Amino acid sequence: MDYLISRDDVDADKIGILGICGWGGLAINAAAVDTRVKATVASTMYDMTRVTANGYFDKEDSSAARKAKKEAMNAQRIKDFKSGTYELGGGVPEKLPDDAPQFVKDYHAYYKTPRGYHQRSLNSNGGWNKTSFLSFINAKLLAYAGEIESAVMVLHGEKAHSRYFGEDAFRMLKGDNKELVIVPGASHCDLYDGGWKGAIPFDRIEAFYRKYLK
């Protein structure tokens, strides 16, 4: 997530933020708490608290499922304490299974190829700590999104598996300075680096910031 501050007048509260994927949800959350933010773009966003607590498409939205996750992560905390290190959960697999969902294939095509691979990237390699998402289960990232008075653009691909996060977040927003932009034919990862194929509407984003960062 980037804070874009006017260099001409840093005291003018001309702050715009841009968050991609998980950082998209965090960007909306930041706008809800930081009144200096005047324009927010949440691109191809995830609601990390929702997907952690409920699973994809809310298929694990039950107390039993959440208890199982919490038990596993808390047991892992003991293991990590004893070992003196953090065990990683594994990133995008090196070899895709035949029945991999399309969005996993999209992640593989990004994180495991020169498009997005980096030796220090967690998703490209060993993944995040197994316990890193424990606190997300007990939180509501977008709890006060409806109180954001500043401008917000929610940007998503038409074919993104994560599109429901963005559309549900947009429904929470209020005011005529909120925009929902759906990019025809684009997947989740197309909005990571899809400028080369015209998937990222840079002109629309620029116009949004110019309008609200006056």
Buried (B, 14 or more C-beta within 10 A) or exposed (E): BEEBBBEEEEEEBBBBBBBBBBBBBBBBBBBBEEEEBBBBBBBBBBBBBBBBBBBEEEEBEEEEBBEEBBEEBEEBBEEBEEEEEBBBBEBBEEEBEEEBEEBBBBBBBBBBEEEBBEEEBBBBBBBBBBBBBBEBBEEEBBEBBEEBEBBBBBBBBEBBBBBBBBEBBBEBBEEEBBBBBBBEEBBBBBBBEBEEEEBBBEEBBEEBBEEBBE
